[in-house]
Amino acid sequence: MKLLKEQSLLTTIKAEVQYIVLRKYDQYH
């Protein structure tokens, strides 16, 4: 259960980072 929770958290963090990177990329282009 704990592993599943951490995996879910990691996926959420990855999605947020990807979103931020895309936003920054859009600003510079």
C-alpha distance matrix in Angstrom:
0.0 3.8 5.4 5.1 6.3 8.7 9.9 10.7 12.4 14.3 15.4 16.7 18.5 20.1 21.3 22.9 24.5 25.9 27.3 29.0 30.4 31.8 33.3 35.0 36.2 37.8 39.5 41.2 42.4
3.8 0.0 3.8 5.4 5.1 6.3 8.6 9.9 10.6 12.3 14.3 15.4 16.5 18.3 20.1 21.2 22.5 24.3 25.9 27.1 28.6 30.3 31.7 33.1 34.5 36.3 37.8 39.3 40.8
5.4 3.8 0.0 3.8 5.4 5.2 6.1 8.6 9.9 10.5 12.3 14.3 15.3 16.4 18.4 20.0 21.0 22.4 24.4 25.8 26.8 28.5 30.3 31.6 32.6 34.6 36.3 37.6 38.9
5.1 5.4 3.8 0.0 3.8 5.5 5.0 6.2 8.6 9.8 10.6 12.4 14.3 15.3 16.6 18.5 20.0 21.1 22.7 24.6 25.8 27.1 28.8 30.5 31.5 33.1 35.0 36.6 37.6
6.3 5.1 5.4 3.8 0.0 3.8 5.4 5.1 6.2 8.6 9.9 10.6 12.4 14.3 15.4 16.7 18.5 20.0 21.2 22.8 24.4 25.9 27.2 28.9 30.3 31.8 33.4 35.2 36.5
8.7 6.3 5.2 5.5 3.8 0.0 3.8 5.4 5.0 6.1 8.6 9.8 10.4 12.2 14.2 15.3 16.4 18.2 19.9 21.0 22.4 24.2 25.7 27.0 28.3 30.2 31.7 33.1 34.6
9.9 8.6 6.1 5.0 5.4 3.8 0.0 3.8 5.5 5.1 6.2 8.7 9.9 10.5 12.4 14.4 15.4 16.5 18.4 20.1 21.0 22.5 24.5 25.9 26.8 28.6 30.5 31.9 33.0
10.7 9.9 8.6 6.2 5.1 5.4 3.8 0.0 3.8 5.4 5.1 6.3 8.7 9.9 10.7 12.5 14.4 15.4 16.7 18.6 20.1 21.2 22.8 24.6 25.7 27.1 29.0 30.8 31.8
12.4 10.6 9.9 8.6 6.2 5.0 5.5 3.8 0.0 3.8 5.4 5.1 6.2 8.6 9.9 10.6 12.3 14.2 15.4 16.6 18.4 20.0 21.2 22.7 24.3 25.8 27.3 29.0 30.5
14.3 12.3 10.5 9.8 8.6 6.1 5.1 5.4 3.8 0.0 3.8 5.4 5.1 6.1 8.6 9.9 10.5 12.2 14.2 15.4 16.4 18.3 20.0 21.1 22.3 24.3 25.9 27.2 28.6
15.4 14.3 12.3 10.6 9.9 8.6 6.2 5.1 5.4 3.8 0.0 3.8 5.5 5.1 6.2 8.7 9.9 10.5 12.3 14.4 15.3 16.5 18.4 20.1 20.9 22.5 24.6 26.1 27.0
16.7 15.4 14.3 12.4 10.6 9.8 8.7 6.3 5.1 5.4 3.8 0.0 3.8 5.4 5.1 6.3 8.7 9.9 10.6 12.5 14.3 15.4 16.6 18.6 19.9 21.2 22.9 24.8 26.0
18.5 16.5 15.3 14.3 12.4 10.4 9.9 8.7 6.2 5.1 5.5 3.8 0.0 3.8 5.4 5.1 6.1 8.5 9.8 10.6 12.2 14.2 15.3 16.6 18.2 20.0 21.3 22.9 24.5
20.1 18.3 16.4 15.3 14.3 12.2 10.5 9.9 8.6 6.1 5.1 5.4 3.8 0.0 3.8 5.5 5.1 6.1 8.6 10.0 10.5 12.2 14.2 15.4 16.3 18.3 20.1 21.3 22.6
21.3 20.1 18.4 16.6 15.4 14.2 12.4 10.7 9.9 8.6 6.2 5.1 5.4 3.8 0.0 3.8 5.5 5.1 6.2 8.7 9.9 10.6 12.3 14.4 15.2 16.5 18.6 20.3 21.2
22.9 21.2 20.0 18.5 16.7 15.3 14.4 12.5 10.6 9.9 8.7 6.3 5.1 5.5 3.8 0.0 3.8 5.4 5.0 6.2 8.6 9.9 10.6 12.4 14.1 15.3 16.7 18.8 20.2
24.5 22.5 21.0 20.0 18.5 16.4 15.4 14.4 12.3 10.5 9.9 8.7 6.1 5.1 5.5 3.8 0.0 3.8 5.4 5.1 6.1 8.6 9.8 10.6 12.1 14.2 15.5 16.8 18.5
25.9 24.3 22.4 21.1 20.0 18.2 16.5 15.4 14.2 12.2 10.5 9.9 8.5 6.1 5.1 5.4 3.8 0.0 3.8 5.5 5.1 6.1 8.6 10.0 10.4 12.2 14.4 15.6 16.5
27.3 25.9 24.4 22.7 21.2 19.9 18.4 16.7 15.4 14.2 12.3 10.6 9.8 8.6 6.2 5.0 5.4 3.8 0.0 3.8 5.5 5.2 6.2 8.7 9.8 10.6 12.5 14.6 15.5
29.0 27.1 25.8 24.6 22.8 21.0 20.1 18.6 16.6 15.4 14.4 12.5 10.6 10.0 8.7 6.2 5.1 5.5 3.8 0.0 3.8 5.4 5.1 6.2 8.5 9.9 10.7 12.7 14.5
30.4 28.6 26.8 25.8 24.4 22.4 21.0 20.1 18.4 16.4 15.3 14.3 12.2 10.5 9.9 8.6 6.1 5.1 5.5 3.8 0.0 3.8 5.4 5.2 6.1 8.6 9.9 10.8 12.4
31.8 30.3 28.5 27.1 25.9 24.2 22.5 21.2 20.0 18.3 16.5 15.4 14.2 12.2 10.6 9.9 8.6 6.1 5.2 5.4 3.8 0.0 3.8 5.5 4.9 6.1 8.7 10.1 10.6
33.3 31.7 30.3 28.8 27.2 25.7 24.5 22.8 21.2 20.0 18.4 16.6 15.3 14.2 12.3 10.6 9.8 8.6 6.2 5.1 5.4 3.8 0.0 3.8 5.4 5.1 6.4 9.0 10.2
35.0 33.1 31.6 30.5 28.9 27.0 25.9 24.6 22.7 21.1 20.1 18.6 16.6 15.4 14.4 12.4 10.6 10.0 8.7 6.2 5.2 5.5 3.8 0.0 3.8 5.4 5.1 6.5 8.9
36.2 34.5 32.6 31.5 30.3 28.3 26.8 25.7 24.3 22.3 20.9 19.9 18.2 16.3 15.2 14.1 12.1 10.4 9.8 8.5 6.1 4.9 5.4 3.8 0.0 3.8 5.4 5.4 6.4
37.8 36.3 34.6 33.1 31.8 30.2 28.6 27.1 25.8 24.3 22.5 21.2 20.0 18.3 16.5 15.3 14.2 12.2 10.6 9.9 8.6 6.1 5.1 5.4 3.8 0.0 3.8 5.5 5.3
39.5 37.8 36.3 35.0 33.4 31.7 30.5 29.0 27.3 25.9 24.6 22.9 21.3 20.1 18.6 16.7 15.5 14.4 12.5 10.7 9.9 8.7 6.4 5.1 5.4 3.8 0.0 3.8 5.6
41.2 39.3 37.6 36.6 35.2 33.1 31.9 30.8 29.0 27.2 26.1 24.8 22.9 21.3 20.3 18.8 16.8 15.6 14.6 12.7 10.8 10.1 9.0 6.5 5.4 5.5 3.8 0.0 3.8
42.4 40.8 38.9 37.6 36.5 34.6 33.0 31.8 30.5 28.6 27.0 26.0 24.5 22.6 21.2 20.2 18.5 16.5 15.5 14.5 12.4 10.6 10.2 8.9 6.4 5.3 5.6 3.8 0.0
